[in-house]
């Protein structure tokens, strides 16, 4: 009830603008806004269910693609039989569970992590261009992982060395953004330009390392760096999943604070929010997500940038709804891109290439079509 009252207070002064419902005779402003609020909540729930249905369909369609023919319903039957230890067709079980499902799960986890990070970053910076890719965080993570793969330099030795490397160097762009925010109060455009500059610096160092590295190592790094989900195994998937889902949960816990930041620093401070501390915490979480994903899949661009924009069109800017909607759309976008890549050339096409080919035009269309008032 408190949320409804707050919504009425925020919208009372503009109920006459952009009405989506017809006003009933004798209906007061509060009654009209309350009814509009309920319709809005119902619409958002319908959109979320539609995204979920699309997600389930795309998972089944993706697993059906391949040399071994398997039906859509048979995919889910095979998964269920494997989970319940009641395998009927061993060949189908091997194809679905061992060969195709790891790639699909990787696509889902990466989509959820990148889209959630992008949505949180856009709200935190109040910038429609913000995501781990455009702010240089992904490039920093890629540089750290490349340093481990080509030169063999690890911050910490062991299995998690590449992930730790990626996280440490992902924090470098985040650190610059924090320092810049404190020092010069930059515009949203300046912060993105600084991130792009840092991205190019890291890319230059990475290219230099690849030129000096062993040809086989350089080839492996290049194939991996353009964005690939085909090399992950069942042993690696839990690591990516833990990083992405913990990051998503932490960002979701912060959604009310992100809503306040999206309304401006002055408003957030008036609510007693330590804006600088929240931004640092948010950037650390986003850097962790980017590092965990980049360490195993390379850079996959535009997912974190485009998914929140599309979700915002349907469910609005409330991060309590926007964050899960963006995550669902991010997973769907990854699956669609992987399906398109397979239909074009086969399973060997790197998904980072497809996300750029599809995400770039979509993002330009959204920017052209949307009004400035959205932000």
C-alpha positions in Angstrom: 0.0 0.0 0.0 2.9 2.3 0.7 4.3 1.8 -2.8 0.9 2.7 -4.2 0.6 5.9 -2.2 4.2 6.9 -3.2 3.3 6.2 -6.9 0.2 8.4 -6.5 2.2 11.2 -4.9 4.8 11.1 -7.7 2.3 11.1 -10.5 -0.5 13.3 -9.2 0.8 16.4 -10.7 1.0 14.9 -14.2 -2.1 12.6 -14.4 -3.4 14.7 -17.3 -0.4 13.9 -19.5 0.0 10.8 -21.7 -2.9 9.0 -20.2 -3.2 5.4 -21.4 -6.7 4.9 -19.8 -10.0 6.7 -20.1 -11.0 8.5 -17.1 -14.3 7.4 -15.5 -17.0 9.9 -14.6 -16.5 11.3 -11.1 -13.1 9.6 -10.7 -10.7 11.6 -8.6 -7.0 12.0 -9.5 -6.0 9.5 -6.8 -8.5 6.9 -8.0 -7.4 7.4 -11.6 -3.6 7.1 -10.8 -4.3 4.1 -8.5 -6.1 2.3 -11.4 -3.4 3.3 -13.8 -0.8 1.9 -11.3 -2.6 -1.5 -11.2 -2.8 -1.7 -15.0 0.9 -0.8 -15.2 1.8 -3.6 -12.8 -0.3 -6.1 -14.6 1.3 -5.1 -18.0 4.8 -5.5 -16.6 3.9 -8.9 -15.2 2.5 -10.0 -18.6 5.7 -8.8 -20.3 7.9 -10.7 -17.9 5.9 -13.9 -18.5 6.2 -13.3 -22.3 10.0 -12.9 -21.9 10.1 -16.2 -19.8 8.0 -18.0 -22.4 10.3 -16.8 -25.2 13.3 -17.9 -23.2 11.9 -21.5 -22.7 11.2 -21.7 -26.5 14.6 -20.5 -27.5 16.4 -23.0 -25.2 14.5 -25.9 -26.8 15.1 -24.6 -30.3 18.8 -24.1 -29.7 19.3 -27.6 -28.5 17.5 -29.1 -31.4 20.1 -27.6 -33.9 22.9 -29.9 -34.9 23.7 -32.9 -37.0 21.8 -35.3 -34.7 18.1 -34.7 -35.2 16.1 -34.3 -31.9 12.6 -32.8 -31.5 11.7 -29.8 -29.4 9.7 -31.8 -26.8 12.3 -34.6 -26.8 14.9 -32.0 -25.7 13.0 -31.4 -22.4 12.1 -35.0 -22.0 15.8 -36.0 -22.3 16.8 -33.4 -19.8 14.1 -34.6 -17.4 15.1 -38.2 -17.8 18.8 -37.3 -17.1 17.9 -35.4 -14.0 15.7 -38.2 -12.6 18.3 -40.9 -13.6 15.9 -42.5 -16.0 17.8 -42.3 -19.3 15.8 -43.8 -22.2 18.0 -42.9 -25.2 21.7 -42.9 -24.4 22.6 -41.2 -27.7 20.1 -38.4 -27.3 21.2 -38.0 -23.6 24.8 -37.7 -24.7 24.0 -35.2 -27.4 21.8 -33.0 -25.3 23.6 -33.2 -21.9 27.2 -33.5 -22.9 27.5 -31.7 -26.3 24.8 -29.0 -26.5 23.6 -28.1 -23.0 26.9 -26.7 -21.8 26.9 -24.1 -24.6 23.3 -23.2 -24.0 23.8 -22.8 -20.2 26.9 -20.6 -20.9 24.9 -18.4 -23.2 22.1 -18.1 -20.6 24.5 -17.3 -17.7 26.5 -14.8 -19.8 23.4 -13.1 -21.0 22.0 -12.7 -17.5 25.3 -11.4 -16.0 26.0 -8.9 -18.8 22.5 -7.6 -19.1 22.1 -7.1 -15.3 25.5 -5.4 -15.1 24.5 -3.1 -18.0 21.1 -2.2 -16.5 22.7 -1.4 -13.1 25.4 0.6 -14.7 23.0 2.7 -16.8 21.0 3.5 -13.8 24.0 4.2 -11.6 25.6 6.6 -14.1 22.3 7.8 -15.5 23.8 7.2 -18.9 22.2 5.2 -21.8 25.6 4.3 -23.2 27.0 2.7 -20.0 27.8 -1.0 -19.8 31.0 -3.0 -18.9 32.1 -2.9 -22.6 31.8 0.9 -23.3 33.3 1.8 -19.9 36.4 -0.3 -20.5 35.8 -2.8 -17.7 35.5 -5.7 -20.1 38.7 -4.7 -21.9 40.6 -4.5 -18.6 39.4 -7.9 -17.7 40.4 -9.2 -21.1 43.9 -7.7 -20.8 44.3 -9.4 -17.4 43.3 -12.8 -18.8 45.5 -12.3 -21.9 48.4 -11.5 -19.6 48.0 -14.9 -17.9 47.4 -16.8 -21.2 50.3 -15.3 -23.3 53.0 -14.2 -20.8 52.1 -16.5 -17.9 51.9 -13.6 -15.4 49.4 -14.3 -12.6 48.5 -12.2 -9.6 47.7 -15.5 -7.8 48.9 -18.9 -9.1 46.4 -21.7 -9.5 43.2 -22.5 -11.3 41.5 -19.2 -10.5 44.6 -17.2 -11.5 43.1 -16.0 -14.8 39.9 -14.9 -13.1 41.8 -13.0 -10.4 43.9 -11.3 -13.1 40.8 -10.3 -15.0 39.1 -8.9 -11.9 42.2 -6.9 -10.9 42.6 -5.3 -14.3 38.8 -4.8 -14.6 39.0 -2.6 -11.6 41.4 -0.2 -13.3 38.8 1.4 -15.5 36.3 1.4 -12.6 38.9 3.1 -10.4 39.4 5.8 -13.1 35.7 6.4 -13.3 35.5 6.8 -9.5 38.4 9.2 -9.4 37.0 11.2 -12.3 33.6 11.4 -10.6 35.2 12.8 -7.5 37.7 15.1 -9.2 35.8 16.8 -12.0 32.1 16.0 -11.8 32.1 14.8 -15.5 29.1 14.7 -17.8 27.8 11.2 -18.7 29.3 11.6 -22.2 32.7 12.4 -20.7 32.7 9.3 -18.5 31.9 7.1 -21.5 34.6 8.7 -23.6 37.1 8.1 -20.8 36.1 4.5 -20.6 36.5 4.2 -24.4 40.0 5.7 -24.2 41.0 3.2 -21.5 39.5 0.4 -23.6 41.8 1.4 -26.5 44.8 1.6 -24.3 44.2 -2.0 -23.0 43.5 -3.2 -26.5 46.8 -1.8 -27.7 48.7 -3.6 -24.9 46.8 -6.8 -25.6 47.7 -6.6 -29.3 51.3 -6.1 -28.5 51.4 -9.1 -26.2 49.7 -11.2 -29.0 52.3 -10.1 -31.5 55.2 -11.1 -29.2 53.5 -14.4 -28.0 53.9 -17.9 -29.4 51.8 -18.1 -32.6 49.7 -21.0 -31.2 49.0 -19.0 -28.0 48.2 -15.8 -30.0 45.8 -17.7 -32.2 44.0 -19.2 -29.2 43.8 -15.8 -27.5 42.4 -14.2 -30.6 39.7 -16.9 -31.1 38.7 -16.6 -27.5 38.9 -12.8 -27.3 36.2 -12.2 -30.0 33.7 -13.9 -27.7 33.1 -17.6 -27.6 30.8 -19.8 -25.6 31.8 -23.1 -27.3 34.8 -23.8 -25.2 33.3 -23.9 -21.7 32.9 -27.3 -19.9 30.7 -28.6 -17.2 33.6 -28.0 -14.7 33.7 -24.3 -15.7 30.0 -23.5 -15.8 29.5 -23.5 -12.0 32.2 -20.8 -11.7 30.6 -18.6 -14.2 27.2 -19.2 -12.8 28.2 -18.4 -9.2 29.9 -15.1 -10.3 26.9 -14.1 -12.5 24.1 -15.1 -10.1 25.8 -13.7 -7.0 26.4 -10.5 -8.9 22.8 -10.4 -10.0 21.5 -11.0 -6.5 23.6 -8.2 -5.0 22.6 -5.8 -7.7 18.9 -6.7 -7.2 19.3 -6.0 -3.5 20.5 -2.5 -4.5 17.6 -1.8 -6.9 15.9 0.8 -4.6 19.2 2.6 -4.3 19.8 2.4 -8.0 16.3 4.0 -8.5 17.3 6.9 -6.3 20.6 7.3 -8.2 18.7 7.3 -11.5 16.7 10.3 -10.2 19.9 12.2 -9.6 22.6 12.5 -7.0 20.9 15.4 -5.1 17.7 13.3 -4.7 19.7 10.3 -3.6 21.7 12.3 -1.0 18.4 13.8 0.3 17.4 10.2 1.2 20.6 9.7 3.2 22.4 7.6 0.5 26.2 7.8 0.4 26.4 8.2 -3.4 30.1 7.7 -3.7 30.1 4.5 -1.6 27.2 3.0 -3.5 28.9 3.7 -6.9 32.2 2.1 -5.7 30.3 -1.0 -4.4 28.3 -1.2 -7.7 31.4 -0.9 -9.8 33.1 -3.6 -7.8 30.2 -6.0 -8.3 30.0 -5.2 -12.1 33.8 -5.6 -12.4 33.5 -9.0 -10.7 30.7 -10.1 -13.1 32.7 -8.9 -16.1 35.9 -10.6 -15.0 34.2 -13.9 -14.3 32.5 -13.9 -17.7 35.4 -12.5 -19.8 37.9 -15.0 -18.2 36.0 -17.9 -19.8 34.2 -16.4 -22.9 36.2 -13.4 -24.0 34.4 -10.1 -24.8 30.8 -10.3 -25.9 29.6 -6.8 -26.7 26.2 -5.1 -27.0 24.3 -7.6 -24.8 24.7 -5.4 -21.7 24.0 -2.3 -23.7 21.0 -3.3 -25.8 19.0 -5.6 -23.4 18.3 -3.0 -20.8 17.1 -0.5 -23.5 14.6 -3.0 -24.9 13.4 -4.1 -21.5 13.0 -0.4 -20.5 10.6 0.1 -23.4 8.3 -2.6 -22.0 8.6 -2.4 -18.2 9.9 1.1 -17.5 12.8 2.3 -15.5 12.0 0.8 -12.1 15.1 -1.4 -11.5 13.0 -3.8 -9.3 11.4 -4.9 -12.6 14.0 -3.7 -15.1 16.8 -5.8 -13.7 15.1 -9.2 -14.0 13.5 -8.2 -17.3 17.0 -7.2 -18.7 18.5 -10.5 -17.4 15.8 -12.5 -19.2 16.2 -10.5 -22.4 20.0 -10.8 -22.2 19.7 -14.6 -22.0 17.2 -14.5 -24.9 19.5 -12.3 -27.0 22.4 -14.6 -26.4 20.3 -17.6 -27.5 19.0 -15.8 -30.6 22.5 -14.8 -31.6 23.8 -18.3 -31.1 20.9 -19.7 -33.2 21.6 -17.1 -36.0 25.3 -17.9 -35.9 24.6 -21.6 -36.3 22.2 -21.0 -39.2 24.7 -18.8 -41.0 27.8 -20.8 -40.8 27.6 -23.5 -38.1 28.5 -23.9 -34.4 32.0 -22.6 -34.9 31.0 -19.0 -35.5 32.1 -16.9 -32.5 29.0 -15.5 -30.8 30.7 -12.1 -30.1 30.7 -11.5 -33.9 27.0 -12.2 -34.1 26.1 -10.0 -31.0 27.9 -7.1 -32.6 26.3 -7.6 -36.0 22.8 -7.8 -34.5 23.2 -5.6 -31.4 24.8 -2.6 -33.2 21.9 -1.9 -35.6 19.3 -2.5 -32.8 21.1 -0.1 -30.5 21.2 2.6 -33.2 17.5 2.1 -34.0 16.6 2.4 -30.3 18.7 5.6 -29.9 17.1 7.2 -32.9 13.5 6.2 -31.9 13.6 6.9 -28.2 12.9 10.4 -26.8 15.4 12.2 -24.6 12.8 12.3 -21.8 13.3 8.6 -21.1 16.5 9.6 -19.3 
